[in-house]
Amino acid sequence: MLSLDHIVFSGSDLQAATKDYGNIPLKTIKGGTHENWGTHNYLAYFANNCYIEWLGIKDFAKADSSANPLIKHLIYAISQNEQGPFQFALRTTKLDAYVDHFQENNIPFVGPVDGERQKPDGSILRWRMLFPTYNYDEETLPFLIEWSETESKRFDVSLINSQTVAEILIGNLSKERYQEIYQLRNRVISRTVRLRNTSIKFTGDGTLSMNVK
């Protein structure tokens, strides 16, 4: 079963954006830099094993030349002056099985894409991502992520906020398309699908947001 891994926010001033979410004060940390993509981030971890990533551009030339679909979407979001959540990742331990699923069902995709980030202490985090292809103006298809390390090794438990991401609200993706792409047949009840650590509600209002409790 898939889990929510993180929600990605765009913003031109990351430090200002991390001060709170919906008037809820959060403990945030400087995540580090993605040298190959020309980006950097700040993070806020939640009690249900997921986090917010505020993603910003540090080197526009590198970011603009990146083939990473997430970076391309970030550049598009910033060009549209979008401030806030624009994408999210679903965590899996079976990324290669999803590659087979996409190929067998003619679902266009990019990846797996290798990722790494240097943390402020100099250590390196590594992961792989898989991106089903989508048009930014029409829908948002969450990408899949598989980490090389467990949650306990990726971050300090003292930095985890007491709140949880109780629900993801997505308004530009149908539950039928979600089921087809992410192999979750018969798991959608009404407009909601359960993940391991939260749920997704399909609202139809064209926006992406989340409820923090």
N, C-alpha and C positions, 0 to 999 in steps of 0.2 A: 504494500500500500504506500502511496506517495505521501510525503509530508511537505508542508510549507517550509521552505528554507529561508527566503528573505524577500522583502518588498523593496524595489528600487525607486528612489526619489531623484528627480533632477533639480538642479538649482545652481544659480550663479554665485551665491554666497553660502557655502556649505556650513560654515560655523554659525551663521545667523539662523540657518534653517534647522539646526539640530537642537535649538534651545528648548523646544517643546513640540508636542504633537497634539493638536486639539486641546490646548491649555493643560495638557498632562506633562508635568516635568519628568524628564528622562535622564538617566545617566548615559552619556555618550562618550565615545572614545575616537581618537584619530586612528583610522584603520591602517592607512599606508598608501603606497603608490603602485600603480600598474605601469611599469616602465614601457612595456611593448605597446600599450594602448594610449599612453599620454593622459591617463586619468588618475584620480585619487579619490579617497572616500573617508567618510565618518560612519560610525556604526552605533546602533543601540540594540542590545540583546534583551530578549523577553523570556519569561519563565516557561513558556511552552516550546522551547528549542527552535526559535526562529529569530529574525532580526530585521531591522530597517537598515538599508544602505543608502546614505546620501552620496550620490556619485557625481563628481564634477570633472571638468576638463582642466588639466594642468598644462598640456602641450597640444594646442589645437592642430598643428600640422601632423603630429603623430596620430591623434585621434581621428582626424579627417581621412587619413590614409589606411586606417585599420579596416580589416575585413570582418571583424567581430560584429555580429548582428546587434548585440546589446549596445555597443558603442555607436553604431550607426543610428539606432533608435534614440540614444541619448542626444546626439547632435541634432536630430530632427526635433526632439522635444524642446531643446533649448532654442532652436531657430523659430519655433512657434511660441516662444515665451511661456512654455508650460512649466510651472513650479509645483512640484508635488509628485505623487506616485504615478509611474508610467509603465511599470513592468514588474513581474515577480517570478521567482524561481521555485520549482518543485524539486525536492530532494529525493534521490533514488540511490539504490545500491546495484541497480541492474541497467545501467546506461546502454550497454551493448545490446541488451534484449530490445530496448526501444529503437535502436538503429535497425535491427532486423524487422521490427514491427513497421516502422516507417517505410522501409524498402519493400516489404511484402504487400503493403497496402497503398503504394504509390503516393505517400504523403511527402511532399518536398521538404527538405531540411538542410541545415548546415551543421557540420560537425562530425565527430566530436571535436570541440575546440579546447585546447589545453590552456589553462589559466594559472597565473601565479601572482602573488602580491608580497612585497617586502613589508613586514611589520616594522613599527618604530624601533623595536629592539634588534632589528637586523635579520630576524629569522624569516623564512620563506614558507608561505602557505601555497599549496597546489591543489588544483581541482580540474574536472572536465565538464564541459557544457554541451548540450545538444539543443538546437534551435529549430523547431518547426517553422517553416517560412510563412510570413503573413504581411499584409499591407497595413502600415501604421494608421492610415486614415480610416480603415474599415474595422479592424479588430486588434485585439492583443492576445497572442498565444503565449502563455508562460513557457519559459525554457526549463529544461531539465538540468540538474547539477548533481555531480557525484564527487565527493570529497575524498582526498587521499588519507585524511585523518578523522578521528571521531570528534564529536562536539567538545568533549572534555579536554582534548588536546589543542583545540583551535582557539579557545578563549578562557579567560579567568572567570571562574564562577562568581567571584565577588563583584563583577561588573554587570551581572544580570539584573535587570529591572524586575520588580515584583509583578508588574502587569503582564497580561497575555494579549496576543493578537487573536481576538475571539472570532473574527469573521473577515473574510475578504469579499468585497462587493465589486463585481465586475459587470459592466453594462454594455460591452461591445463584443460579447461572445455568447453563443447559444449553448445550452447544456448538451444538445445533440452533437454539436461539433466537438465539444470538450470530451464527451464520451468516446467519440471515434478516434481522436488523436491520442488520448492518454489511457485508453484501454480500461475504462471504468464503467462498462456496461452493467446495468441493473443496480447501480449504486447511487443514482440520483433520485431523490425523493422531492417531488414538487420542483422548486427552483434551487434546491440546495444539494451540494455534494459534500460528503465527509472526507477529510484528509485524516492522517494519523494524529495530527496535533491541532487542527482547527477545521473550519469549513469554508466553502466557497458558495456564495449566493449569486445567481444570475439575475440581475436587476433589469436589464434592457434599457437603462437610462443613458448609456454612452460613456459613463465615467468609470474610473477605477479608484477605489478607496478601501478603507479598512476600519474596523471597530476595535479599539483598544480598551480593555477593562482591567 
